[in-house]
Amino acid sequence: MSHEELIIVPVTLHPEKKESTLTTPPASSETPVCTMKSGDLELSFFNGVDEHIIQTVIRELKNG
């Protein structure tokens, strides 16, 4: 187990307004809106990623 110190930055996620059930997904961007690095791991999130996916990834990283 690595003893590398992790830096946790608090963030607030706000749900998107759902105006219609027939929406097109947001255009993908080549620039990540968030990048996390820990040791050899580098994880990037892009616009349009579902909040539940981000929460699951962070939970898995936390629980190792």
N, C-alpha and C positions, 0 to 999 in steps of 0.2 A: 504494500500500500504506500503510495506516495505521501510524503509529508509536506508537499508544496502548499504554501498558503494560498487560499482562494479569496478573491475579492468579489464580494457580492454587492451589486448595485441595485437599489430598489427601483422598480418601475411600476407604472400604473397602466393597465390595459383597459381600453374603453371599447365596448361592443360597437360594431358598425351598425348603422341604421339599415334595416332591411325594408326597402320600399316596395319590392315586388318579389314574388317567388321565381320569376323568370329574369334573372340578372346574368350578365356576362361576367366572367371572372376578371379581376383587374389585370391590366397589361403587366407582363413580367418585366422586371427591372434587372439589369446586370449588376447594379450596385446594391449590396446588402444594406438593410436598415439597422442591423444589429449583428455583431460578430463577437463570439466568446472564444477565448483561448485558455487552455489549461494543459501544460506540458506539451505533448505532441498533438493534442486535439485542437482543431479549429472548427468552430461551428458557426454558420452564417444563416440568418433569417432574412427573407425578402418580403416586400409588401404583399399582402394578400394571404399570408400564412395564417391558418386558423388558430385562434387563441388556445384551443384545447391541445393542439399539437405542441405549441410552445410550452404550455404547462406540463405536459407529459414528458417532454425532453428534459426540462429543468428538474422535475421530480426524479427521473432516472439518474441524472447526473448527481443529484444530491444523495440519493440512496446507494449509489455506486454499484 
